[in-house]
Amino acid sequence: MGWIVLILVGAVIGWLASTIMNTDEQQGALANIAIGIVGSLLGSWLFGGVLGIGSAGAAGTLSVWGIVWGVVGAIVLIALLKALKVFK
């Protein structure tokens, strides 16, 4: 059951981030899931671990703050991918 929640939350986070960053038409559902999951891990590590923002440790969880910080991490990931010319 945990894997299903992980995939669903990752898909929502990846879709929201790709919509905000205008890359939704360039990536499919699998890319949205991957960006959502990796972006959540990045957001939790960067904002929760490195910068010490308390609620950021919940990035990627099924909560309001978890989704917010997951989207922020996914936006950072998409920005890095854009800088590397993976997305236009």
WOWO-V560172 format. One record per residue. RES is the residue in three letters. OMEGA is omega in whole degrees, -180 to 180 (NA if undefined). NEAR is the number of other C-alpha atoms within 10 Angstrom. D_LAST is the distance of its C-alpha to the last C-alpha in Angstrom with 1 decimal. Layout:
res	omega	near	d_last
RES	OMEGA	NEAR	D_LAST
RES	OMEGA	NEAR	D_LAST
This chain:
res	omega	near	d_last
MET	-180	5	35.6
GLY	180	7	33.5
TRP	180	8	30.9
ILE	178	9	30.5
VAL	178	12	30.1
LEU	-179	16	27.5
ILE	-179	17	25.4
LEU	179	16	25.9
VAL	176	23	25.1
GLY	179	30	22.1
ALA	179	21	20.8
VAL	-180	20	21.5
ILE	179	32	20.0
GLY	179	32	16.7
TRP	179	24	16.6
LEU	-179	22	17.5
ALA	-179	27	14.9
SER	176	23	12.0
THR	179	13	13.6
ILE	-176	12	13.9
MET	179	15	10.4
ASN	175	13	9.2
THR	-174	17	7.7
ASP	-179	17	11.1
GLU	-177	8	10.6
GLN	-177	11	8.3
GLN	-179	14	11.0
GLY	-177	11	14.7
ALA	-180	13	17.8
LEU	177	13	18.2
ALA	177	17	14.9
ASN	179	24	15.7
ILE	-179	21	19.1
ALA	180	17	18.1
ILE	178	28	15.7
GLY	-179	35	18.6
ILE	-179	27	21.2
VAL	178	19	19.7
GLY	177	28	18.4
SER	177	33	22.0
LEU	178	20	23.5
LEU	179	23	21.4
GLY	178	29	22.4
SER	-179	27	26.0
TRP	-174	17	26.2
LEU	-175	17	24.5
PHE	-180	19	25.9
GLY	-176	19	29.1
GLY	-175	14	30.1
VAL	-176	10	29.0
LEU	175	11	29.2
GLY	176	13	32.0
ILE	-170	12	30.9
GLY	-175	11	33.3
SER	-178	14	31.6
ALA	177	25	28.4
GLY	-180	22	30.3
ALA	-176	21	30.1
ALA	178	29	26.3
GLY	178	31	25.7
THR	-179	18	29.2
LEU	176	14	30.3
SER	-179	11	31.1
VAL	-179	12	29.7
TRP	177	16	29.0
GLY	179	22	27.7
ILE	179	23	25.0
VAL	-179	22	24.2
TRP	174	27	23.9
GLY	178	35	22.0
VAL	178	29	19.4
VAL	177	24	19.3
GLY	178	31	19.0
ALA	176	32	16.2
ILE	177	25	14.3
VAL	179	18	15.0
LEU	179	20	13.8
ILE	177	23	10.4
ALA	176	15	10.3
LEU	178	13	11.6
LEU	175	13	9.1
LYS	179	14	6.2
ALA	178	11	9.0
LEU	177	10	9.6
LYS	174	9	6.3
VAL	175	11	6.8
PHE	178	14	3.8
LYS	NA	10	0.0
